[in-house]
Structures are given as C-alpha cells and as structure tokens.
C-alpha cells in the first residue's frame, strides 16, 4: 500500500524538500531517496509549473522505506513520488487515516 503518491511528467525534474534534488540524470527504474519528509515540491523549469505534495507521514517502524523517494519511470515517461510505502513492511494496517494534498502552481 502506498499512502501518498504523485505521478508527474518527466519535465518536473527538480525537487525541493529540505533538500534540492535534480533527478533529470537518473535512469529508468532508479529511485532518488529524499529522506524523512511528508512533503515535496516538484518543479518544471520549462513551463514554470510546480506541484507540491503533502501527505501523512507514518512511524518508520511500520514502513518498508526510510522516507520519501522518486521513482524514475523513463520507459513510461513519468516520475512517481512516494511517501513511505507500507508495502512489504510486514505490518497489518487497520483503522488508519491517510491524507494527501496537491497544490498546483503555474508561473
């Protein structure tokens, strides 16, 4: 189960969390680790557009990752931003709430 996920066009290759990351040089299937964060802003420098994603951050003892990451799906032509997957964590999930917000800005 992925509690927060955002798919973006490949142009959204600049990421801001507490870190600034340019993911344009990654290969298909590569994962760019973003650390423990509940939000990230993806920026398209060509069209001057932003997508900010804010999601629920779960305790790391219940997740299979060490924070957020971006998956490069070059063969499909997009990036997928995930916050802390519970997939493969071995945890049973019952009665929890997860919220995801997307803010879109166009320059």
Beta strands, then each sheet from edge to edge (+ up, - down):
strand 1: 4-9
strand 2: 14-16
strand 3: 20-22
strand 4: 31-35
strand 5: 39-44
strand 6: 49-55
strand 7: 68-73
strand 8: 78-83
strand 9: 100-106
sheet 1: 1+ 8- 7+ 4-
sheet 2: 3+ 2- 5+ 6- 9+
end
